[in-house]
Amino acid sequence: MTDIKPAALSRALLALTTAAVLSAGLTACGSSDDEPVTADPAPPSATVEPSLTAAQQAACDGLLEAATALLDLGGSGDEGPSDEQLTQLGDLFEGLASGLSGDEQTAATAVATTLDEVVETGNTKLLEDESLLGSMLAPAAAGRTLCDYAPVDFMAHETPAASADGDPEMAYMGLPDALPAARTSFGLTNEGQDFHEALIMKVSDSYTGTMDDLLQLDDEAMMQAAEIVAATMTAPGATAFTNVDLTAGRYVVLCHIPVMDGAGPDAQPKMGASGPVWHYTVGMAHEVTVS
Ligand SMILES: [Cu+2]
């Protein structure tokens, strides 16, 4: 990857693209069909909120699918997302729009409209537009305002490097070690200077290593040991949400954005012994046990 752009957003996109490639790899290794990996058939009677209309309930279900929508923008290979993938994503957001209201509805409609336009015109530059990314993330806030998913709030925190040669320290603060199995609304507030993301990964039952073991794995091996079930990202000072139907097991939350070497437009990802130094390498990872 030689064409690394300097802007913070592009760096974040790079990370998301990386994650999307990983995600695609997992799909290739794991399931053999075209089902969205996050489509989680929910038991209809157990989770229905009686106070919600059918359209609202459908939107709440759709938010769980939309939790990996940003990753889907990366497509399943070097070519980017196919028209079919974009149409599917557009339909998902159109469905969300019909059950949401206010800013969240406006955002979902904007996503559906933009993705339609990309399919019609082939102008994939629209996929890199910051406003599209914001619009894709905005509906997730309804996880707590409408759907009443269990709220979990945490922060992305940076401690600057003690010396120019050193790495900064980064951490999530306020993320519990244990959570109950439930539909959950994660809210990530960015207290730092850089973009941060939260990839919520469910560790495979067959993986017995520790989180530290998992973080040592290369991307491909990591994606065999754990599956990304939700992803969100936040600009400095902002809060972003994502929703997950947590089921019993081990989860790891991590930030897959690279630590930059220096600052400014020419900054490049900092390289370690085995490739880029990721935020999770310098502490931005946390294990959560769900029971
Ligand atoms: Cu980060």
Boltz pocket constraint, residues with backbone or C-beta under 6 A from the ligand:
constraints:
  - pocket:
      binder: B
      contacts: [[A, 156], [A, 170], [A, 195], [A, 196], [A, 197], [A, 255], [A, 256], [A, 257], [A, 279], [A, 284]]
      max_distance: 6.0
